[in-house]
Amino acid sequence: MTLPPSALAPISDYFKVLSELSRLQVLCALRSGAKNVTEIMEETGLGQANVSKHLKVLAQAGIVSRMPQGVSVYYAIAEPFIFDLCELVSMRLSVRLEEQSQRLKQFQDLGLSESGKSKATAT
C-alpha cells in the first residue's frame, strides 16, 4: 500500500475507533438493526454512560448514524462494510492461531518442550 503520510493519520484514527472492545460490542448489537441506547445496554451489558460515549465516537467516525424518533434516538450501522472488515481480521487471526498450533504440535512431536529443550534433557 503506497499512501502519502497525510493519508495514514485518518486511517490510524479509524482503526483506533475500532480498537475498543466495548465499541465492537455496540457494533455487534447494531448488526441486527437500529436500536436505542436502552436496547444496546440490554444486549451488551454496558452502562448507559458507557454506551452513549461509544455511540458518540462511532457516530463521529461515520460508522453509525443517529436517527431521532420522537423522544428516542435510534442508532444504526452507517458503514455495513465494517462487518466485512471485522470478518477479514477474524479470519486472519484464525489462520494465525492455526499456524501457531501447528508449530507447537511439531515441537511436541519432535520431543521438544516449549523452552526449546528436548524432553529428555529437560528433566
Rosetta blueprint (number, residue, H / E / L):
1 M L
2 T L
3 L L
4 P L
5 P H
6 S H
7 A H
8 L H
9 A H
10 P H
11 I H
12 S H
13 D H
14 Y H
15 F H
16 K H
17 V H
18 L H
19 S L
20 E L
21 L H
22 S H
23 R H
24 L H
25 Q H
26 V H
27 L H
28 C H
29 A H
30 L H
31 R L
32 S L
33 G L
34 A L
35 K E
36 N E
37 V H
38 T H
39 E H
40 I H
41 M H
42 E H
43 E H
44 T H
45 G L
46 L L
47 G L
48 Q H
49 A H
50 N H
51 V H
52 S H
53 K H
54 H H
55 L H
56 K H
57 V H
58 L H
59 A H
60 Q H
61 A L
62 G L
63 I L
64 V E
65 S E
66 R E
67 M E
68 P E
69 Q E
70 G L
71 V L
72 S E
73 V E
74 Y E
75 Y E
76 A E
77 I E
78 A L
79 E L
80 P L
81 F H
82 I H
83 F H
84 D H
85 L H
86 C H
87 E H
88 L H
89 V H
90 S H
91 M H
92 R H
93 L H
94 S H
95 V H
96 R H
97 L H
98 E H
99 E H
100 Q H
101 S H
102 Q H
103 R H
104 L H
105 K H
106 Q H
107 F H
108 Q H
109 D H
110 L L
111 G L
112 L E
113 S L
114 E L
115 S L
116 G L
117 K L
118 S E
119 K H
120 A H
121 T H
122 A H
123 T L
